[in-house]
C-alpha cells in the first residue's frame, strides 16, 4: 500500500509543474499587458508604463519571470493581485467558500434527484416514466447554462416571485463573513431569520449548476442499475424471498453505486467549471467570476495561482479517490 | 436540523421577523456592474473604481450635479494669477475625516492633507510612495506630473499650486476622481504601523458616506456620514452597492426592488423598463462620441477625396436605428453638442453614394478595391454593437464599389494595434473625462496624440496650432473662437466620420429622488433620498 501511495504522489510532482508552466504560458499568450488593459482607450504615458512594468517585474525575460514565480511558490507565496494588490491566497480564501457552498448544494440536489430518477427509470424500464426521465436528462445535459439560468429567473423570480433574482442574501441583512459559508454565517449572526433568506437565494443557482450533473447521474444510475438487476445474486436475493425494496436498495443500488460514485467524483471538475457561468448569472461571488475577471484584466498572479489552487483541489480529490479504490479493490493497488 | 428546538426557533424567527434592518426603509441598494480593484482612486481609471470611491471622498473642486462645470468643494474658492500659472486654493473650515474602526482623526481637514495627496503623486521619492509604490495613470495621463511645479501651503487653510505652463482645463482636472483628497494623518498612521497598502482597501475620506465593508464580487457597504460638512446631501442611512455583472440580472433585480438604482441597461430592455409603473427612466444625451477613424497614413485614405467619399456613403440614419435602437443622437461634429464651444453651424455632407462613387473614381480608386475595417470586440457606451455597425458600413461601402473586410481583435490587442496605426479604418469612440473641449479636440485629434488616442494618425499643423493656443488661454470666449475654427477645419479634412452620441438611459425605482445622471457616467449618491 505504501509503495502505491508513493507512486501516486510521485506522479503529482510533474503534474504540478505541468500546470504551473501551462498557466504561466497561456495567460501570457493573451495579447496586451495589465497596464494597457487597465488604461483602455485612455492614453498610456510611456514613462508610467515602463515604471509599472518594472514594479510588477514584467519587464524581465520570461524565463526569469517563471523562475521568480516558482521560487515564490516554493516559499508558499502565491503573490499578490496586480489589480487589487491583495494577496492571492486571501482573495481565494474569501471567495472559495461561496463556490463550495453552491457546488455542494448543486451536488446534493443532483445526487438525490438523480439517484431516485435513475433507480425508478431502471425499475420501470421501457415505461413512459423511463422515456420521460431519459429524454429530460438528455435535454438537461445539452442545456446551455446561461440560457437555463435566465429562463428560471424569468419564471420563478420575476414571474412568480418565489425566489430572489441573484446574490447570496438580501443585502439589507448585514451579515459579517466569519466562515464565508453564508448558511453558517447567518446562523452565527444575530439575525437567524437571515438563514432562510440565504437558503432561498441558494435554490435557483443550485438547480442551474446541478442540472448537468443531475442528468449524468440519472443516466448513469439507470444503466448501472439495469446491469446489476440482471446479476445472479439479485436473482438469488429475490429467490430467497427478500422484500423488493431490500433487493433494490440493499443488493441492487449498493452495487450499482460504484460507477455512479466515480461519475460523481468526476463531476467535481464540472461543478467548478460550470460555476463560472452560474456565478455570473446569479451574481454569486465565487472563484469562477474572480478568475474570469482576472483573465480580462491580465492579472497574471491571480490567474496562475487561482487555476493552480483549483487544479490542486481536483488533483487532491482524484488522489483520494485513487487511494480509496486501492483500498476497495486490491487489483488496482497491485497494478504496475 | 433534526433538533426540534433549533428548528422551531428558526421558524419562529423567520415568521416573526419584519424587515431585515430597522433602517431598511432608508437604505438604498445600487446594482453596480463590477468589483472595484480598490479605493485609492488615484491608482485607477475605470468607472467601476471611481463609482465605488465616489461616496467616500471629496476633491478641492467637484463637478456640479449633472453638469460639467467645476464648483467649490473642499476648496471654498480659488484665485488664479494674471499669468495663469499660480492657483491659490482657500480651504473649507470644519471638515472632518471619517471615524472608522481603523482610524480616529484627531484634527480636521487642512492644507497638509492637500499637500500629502498631491505630493504623493508628484514626487517619486515621497515616503508614502516609497513604502507603497504605485502609478497614477490619470494624473500622468493628463500630464499633471509634468505641469505642476509645486504644491505649498501658505497657512493651514491655504494652498498654492504653481504650474509650468498655463492649463485652461486645470480646475476641471482637479475635479476628477483621481484627485480625491486623502488624510495625511491616516497615511502617517499607516506608515507607522507598516500597513500602507490599507490606504487602498480601508479608505478614509471626507465624503458623504463612510466606507464600512467590501465583499469582492458581492457588495460594498457605506453608512451615512453624520458629520458631513453639507448635511443636506446625506439623506440615506445606508448605501449598498450590489455587484451584478450581468445586465439582464441587474434589470430583473430592479424590477423586483432588490435594488433601487441599476446601471447600464441593454438598449433592448429600455422600452420595457419605461413601461413599468414602479420605475422611472432618466434619459440624457450621452457625453460621448462613437466615430469612424480613417488612417490617413495608409493609402488611399491619405487622399481627402477618398475620405470624403467614404464619409458621404455612410447611411447614419440606418445605423442609428439598428445599432443604437433609437437611443442615440446623430453626430456631425468631433465632440458632443453639450460640450461648450461646440460649433452648431457645422453640418454633415448629405448621404450621396452616387457622388461618393465619382469622388473615388476621381481619386483613382478602382472598383473592387479591398479595404479593412476594424470593429471593436466590446460593447461601449458610445457604440453598443460595433460588429453590427461594421456590417452595415460594409454594405454601405459595397454600394460605392469597395470590398470591405471586417477585422476584429481581443480588446487589449485592438487598442494597442489601432494606437500603432495598423488599421485602415477603425471604429472607436470616447467619453469625456473633464468637460473641457481640449479633452476632445486635443486628446483625440492633435499631432501629439498620434500613437495615443489619435486613431486617424492625422496631423494638421494649422489645426494643431489652434488647439494648442486654445489650451493656454484662460478666457472662455477666446477659447471658443479658436475651438470653433479647429472644428471647422477638422470637418473639412474628414479624418473621422462622427456617427452618434448615445443616449444614457438610467433606470431607477420611482421612489428614488434627487438622482442625477452625470455626463461623465459617474454615479454619485449625495443628495439622493427614498420616498416612503
Interface residues (C-beta under 8 A of the other chain):
Chain A: X30 X31 X32 X33 X35 X36 X37 X38 X39 X40 X41 X42 X43 X44 X45 X47 X48 X51 X52 X55 X81 X83 X84 X85 X86 X91 X94 X95 X98 X150 X153 X154 X157 X158 X161 X164 X165 X166 X167 X168 X170 X171 X172 X173 X174 X176 X177 X191 X192 X193 X194 X195 X196 X197 X279 X280 X281 X282 X283 X284 X285 X286 X289 X290 X293 X297 X298
Chain B: X9 X10 X13 X14 X16 X17 X19 X20 X21 X24 X27 X29 X34 X35 X37 X38 X44 X45 X46 X133 X134 X135 X136 X137 X138 X140 X141 X143 X197 X200 X201 X213 X215 X216 X217 X218 X219 X221 X240 X242 X243 X244 X245 X246 X248 X249 X252 X253 X255 X256 X258 X409 X410 X411 X412 X413 X415 X416 X428 X429 X430 X443 X449 X452 X453
